[in-house]
Amino acid sequence: MVVKNEQGYALITVLLIITIFTVVSLSYIGLASGSIKQNEVVEKKSQSVSIAEMGVTYYQTAIQGIFETILADRGLTPTSNFTPANITTIASQIETRFLSEFPKESEFPDTSAFNPIAGDFSTSPISITNLDFSTTPNVVEEKITINFKLKGTESGKDTVLEGEMGIDLNPLSPSFNSITPNCSSLPPGITHCEEVQNGGTPTSYNNMSNVKIISKGPLVFPNTSNNMTNIQILGSEVHFQSNVQMITNSTIESLGDMTVDGQLTGPNGGNPYINLDLFVGGNLYIDGKFELQSTKAQKVYVRDGVTVTNKMSIGSNYSVCIKGDLDVSNSLENFGNLYIQGNLRVPKSNAFTNTGVRYITGSVIYDDGTRANLNHTLPANSDTICGNTFDEPTIETVVDNVNYK
């Protein structure tokens, strides 16, 4: 009888299995370690990008602060008339003051008045280094261009950004933003949107409804535009060359001047309610009657003067806010809210009827030269009633483009 001893074979099998598992485990550990190191590198690079981007933001803040300080030092405001000499001097002073705080090839110092990083980071792995900075005045376009190059560093990893910022010395009033400047998302009920790229003559006709018309340029409506319903119109300027009457549930915003060569009112003998919100960033000129009657709360905001060559009537549901003078050639009736940051000019022979709320910061000037000085102070709730109509124009530093190196 032969007896086989298999214990040696079992031991060899166990040792082979242990060896295989050891080799596989070590491979996975090596891969995991490499992946962790790679992630650390990517994370550090990503953090350096964030630091550099933060530097761009604080460059913008610092430049804006320096610019406003220079204006104050020179007795200027955003609405000042900037001469070529002023523009050249301001550009030079921005560069000089910025570089005195933040010299080229140096890190943003903790002691700077415009220090973008709060606290003492002298031993920190985080830093922002100014590599280049210069300003260029453009006296023709009244602009200042700032070219910059900076480096963000975090734990030894660098990201370099260079780009351009601009200061447009033509001040901008805050936008009313009553209408979105695109056709991508239409408001409720609007079924058609027409975009007139550089201004021109859009489609217009009586009884037009559920239409949005937008343009970055001026819009001209040559036809009568009566009985429009659920209409939105936005342009750099808006000009109606005929009557605009009987508008319902509509909004018109002109970023600049708006002109109506006719009536803006309800038709004679018909329903006088026009239900219109009107926003004008410049002057409003109406060559005819201007009657504002509505079945619901409506508003007219104008950032410059208003001229009406005939009668003007403000219904009880309307708030009319004017940052400029109101000149009415015929009678003026106010049953709603009338806020004027300026003077009111009306004929003395036609009574100014007022049973609503009225604030006039200047005077009532009559056509015979006499005047009544009112000098009202706008009330605390004028922002609630008038939105940002009376906000002052601003000049801001704008980042035009940034390139990653």
LINJOPE-V939219 format. One record per residue. PSI is psi in radians with two decimals (none if undefined). D_LAST is the distance of its C-alpha to the last C-alpha in Angstrom with 1 decimal. Layout:
[[PSI:D_LAST] [PSI:D_LAST]]
This chain:
[[2.29:84.1] [2.22:80.5] [2.13:78.0] [2.31:74.3] [1.85:72.0] [0.07:68.6] [-0.59:67.1] [-0.70:65.2] [-0.72:63.5] [-0.70:62.3] [-0.74:60.8] [-0.72:58.9] [-0.79:57.5] [-0.77:56.4] [-0.65:54.6] [-0.76:52.8] [-0.76:51.6] [-0.71:50.4] [-0.78:48.5] [-0.82:46.8] [-0.65:45.7] [-0.79:44.5] [-0.80:42.3] [-0.76:40.9] [-0.76:40.2] [-0.60:38.5] [-0.80:36.2] [-0.68:35.2] [-0.69:34.7] [-0.75:32.4] [-0.77:30.4] [-0.73:30.2] [-0.74:29.1] [-0.68:26.3] [-0.70:25.2] [-0.77:25.3] [-0.72:23.2] [-0.72:20.6] [-0.67:20.7] [-0.72:20.4] [-0.81:17.2] [-0.74:15.8] [-0.74:17.3] [-0.68:15.9] [-0.75:12.3] [-0.68:13.3] [-0.64:14.9] [-0.61:12.1] [-0.77:10.2] [-0.70:13.6] [-0.74:14.0] [-0.74:10.9] [-0.64:12.3] [-0.64:15.6] [-0.71:14.6] [-0.76:13.9] [-0.74:17.4] [-0.47:19.0] [-0.81:17.8] [-0.78:19.4] [-0.76:22.5] [-0.78:22.8] [-0.75:22.6] [-0.74:25.2] [-0.74:27.4] [-0.76:27.3] [-0.82:28.1] [-0.62:31.0] [-0.74:32.3] [-0.74:32.4] [-0.81:34.3] [-0.74:36.8] [-0.57:37.3] [0.10:38.1] [0.53:40.3] [2.80:38.1] [2.94:37.4] [-0.41:35.1] [0.11:38.2] [2.75:38.9] [1.84:39.1] [1.97:36.1] [2.83:37.3] [-0.66:35.1] [-0.71:35.8] [-0.80:34.8] [-0.78:31.5] [-0.76:30.7] [-0.74:31.9] [-0.76:30.0] [-0.77:26.7] [-0.72:27.5] [-0.61:28.6] [-0.81:25.5] [-0.79:23.4] [-0.81:26.1] [-0.67:26.6] [-0.81:23.0] [-0.43:22.4] [-0.53:25.8] [-0.56:24.7] [1.30:21.1] [2.72:21.0] [2.57:17.9] [0.41:16.7] [2.71:18.7] [2.69:18.4] [2.03:19.7] [2.55:23.4] [-0.45:25.7] [-0.07:28.3] [2.52:26.4] [-0.33:28.1] [0.50:24.8] [2.06:23.8] [-0.24:21.6] [2.04:22.7] [2.45:26.4] [3.13:28.3] [1.95:28.0] [0.50:24.8] [-0.49:25.6] [0.23:25.9] [2.62:23.4] [-0.01:20.3] [2.32:18.4] [2.73:17.0] [2.19:14.9] [2.30:14.3] [2.02:14.4] [-0.57:12.6] [2.60:13.9] [2.24:16.3] [2.72:18.8] [2.59:21.2] [2.07:23.0] [2.54:26.3] [1.70:27.6] [-0.33:31.4] [-0.87:32.3] [-0.03:30.3] [0.97:30.6] [2.76:26.9] [2.19:24.5] [2.32:20.8] [2.11:18.4] [2.34:15.1] [2.78:12.9] [2.21:9.9] [2.87:10.2] [2.25:9.5] [2.30:11.2] [2.37:13.2] [2.05:15.8] [0.76:18.1] [-0.09:16.1] [2.34:12.9] [2.56:9.7] [2.21:6.8] [2.28:5.2] [2.41:5.9] [2.62:7.7] [-2.79:10.6] [2.40:14.4] [2.80:17.4] [2.55:21.0] [1.92:24.5] [2.02:27.2] [0.11:30.5] [1.81:32.6] [2.56:33.3] [2.32:33.2] [2.61:35.9] [2.42:34.9] [2.57:35.2] [-0.52:38.2] [0.71:36.3] [-0.36:39.6] [2.29:38.4] [2.33:35.1] [0.76:33.6] [2.97:33.4] [0.17:35.7] [-0.62:33.9] [2.01:36.2] [2.43:39.7] [2.90:41.9] [2.34:45.2] [-0.39:47.7] [2.17:45.4] [-0.20:45.8] [2.43:44.2] [2.26:41.1] [2.12:40.8] [2.02:37.6] [1.79:38.3] [-1.02:34.9] [0.47:35.6] [2.91:38.9] [-2.63:42.4] [1.85:45.5] [3.02:45.0] [2.29:47.8] [2.55:50.5] [2.90:54.1] [2.61:56.7] [0.36:56.7] [2.46:53.0] [2.68:51.7] [0.77:48.7] [2.46:46.1] [2.25:42.8] [2.12:41.7] [2.67:38.3] [2.58:36.7] [-0.14:34.0] [-3.03:36.7] [2.51:40.4] [2.35:42.9] [2.19:46.5] [1.78:49.3] [-0.34:52.3] [2.85:54.7] [2.36:56.6] [1.12:54.5] [2.75:57.2] [0.67:57.6] [2.45:53.9] [2.33:53.0] [1.05:49.8] [2.45:47.6] [2.28:44.1] [2.22:43.1] [2.18:39.9] [2.88:39.0] [-0.55:37.8] [2.69:41.5] [2.26:44.5] [1.98:47.8] [2.12:50.9] [0.21:53.5] [-2.94:56.3] [2.60:57.5] [1.78:55.5] [2.68:58.0] [0.89:58.5] [2.36:54.8] [2.32:54.5] [0.90:51.6] [2.82:49.0] [2.32:46.1] [2.25:45.1] [2.15:42.1] [2.13:41.5] [-0.46:38.4] [-2.34:40.4] [2.72:44.2] [2.38:46.6] [2.39:49.9] [1.99:52.8] [1.08:55.6] [-2.76:58.2] [2.55:59.0] [1.53:56.7] [3.13:59.3] [2.62:61.6] [2.65:64.2] [2.32:67.7] [-0.01:70.0] [-3.02:67.1] [2.10:64.9] [-0.06:63.1] [2.16:60.3] [-0.32:56.9] [1.13:54.6] [2.29:51.5] [2.29:48.5] [2.20:47.3] [2.12:44.1] [2.12:43.8] [-0.16:41.0] [-2.32:43.2] [2.61:46.9] [2.14:49.2] [2.15:52.2] [2.01:55.0] [1.20:57.8] [-2.76:60.4] [2.62:61.0] [1.67:58.4] [2.12:59.8] [1.62:57.7] [2.40:59.7] [2.68:58.3] [-0.06:59.4] [2.97:56.4] [2.20:54.0] [2.94:52.0] [2.62:50.0] [1.99:49.4] [2.19:46.5] [2.23:46.2] [0.11:43.9] [-2.73:46.2] [2.80:49.8] [2.25:52.1] [2.21:54.9] [2.11:57.7] [-0.01:60.5] [-2.46:62.9] [2.56:63.5] [2.29:60.8] [2.28:61.6] [2.00:59.4] [2.92:60.5] [-0.35:60.7] [0.10:57.7] [2.48:55.4] [2.11:53.1] [2.08:52.4] [2.17:49.9] [2.11:49.4] [1.28:47.3] [-2.93:49.5] [2.59:53.1] [2.11:55.2] [1.94:57.7] [2.15:60.3] [-0.37:63.1] [-2.62:65.5] [2.71:66.0] [2.19:63.5] [2.24:64.1] [2.03:61.9] [0.02:62.7] [-2.31:59.1] [2.17:56.4] [1.95:55.8] [2.05:53.2] [2.06:52.9] [1.32:50.7] [-2.65:52.8] [2.78:56.2] [2.20:58.5] [2.11:60.6] [2.74:63.6] [2.47:67.1] [-0.48:69.7] [-0.45:72.3] [2.15:70.3] [2.53:69.9] [1.84:66.6] [2.20:67.2] [1.93:65.2] [0.10:65.9] [-2.68:62.3] [2.28:59.7] [2.21:59.0] [2.18:56.8] [2.00:56.6] [-0.31:54.9] [-2.20:56.6] [2.82:60.0] [2.04:62.1] [2.15:62.9] [2.85:65.9] [-0.21:66.6] [0.07:69.5] [-0.26:67.2] [2.82:68.2] [2.76:65.7] [1.98:65.5] [1.99:62.9] [-0.85:61.5] [0.77:58.3] [2.63:57.4] [2.26:54.5] [2.38:52.3] [2.94:53.0] [-0.45:50.7] [0.21:50.4] [-0.57:49.2] [-0.63:45.6] [-0.72:47.2] [-0.73:49.4] [0.09:47.0] [-2.34:43.5] [0.41:40.9] [-0.73:43.1] [0.09:43.7] [2.53:40.2] [2.60:39.0] [2.66:36.2] [2.77:32.8] [2.18:29.9] [2.60:26.5] [2.19:23.0] [2.30:20.9] [2.04:17.2] [-0.77:16.8] [2.66:13.2] [2.32:9.8] [2.40:6.5] [2.30:3.8] [none:0.0]]
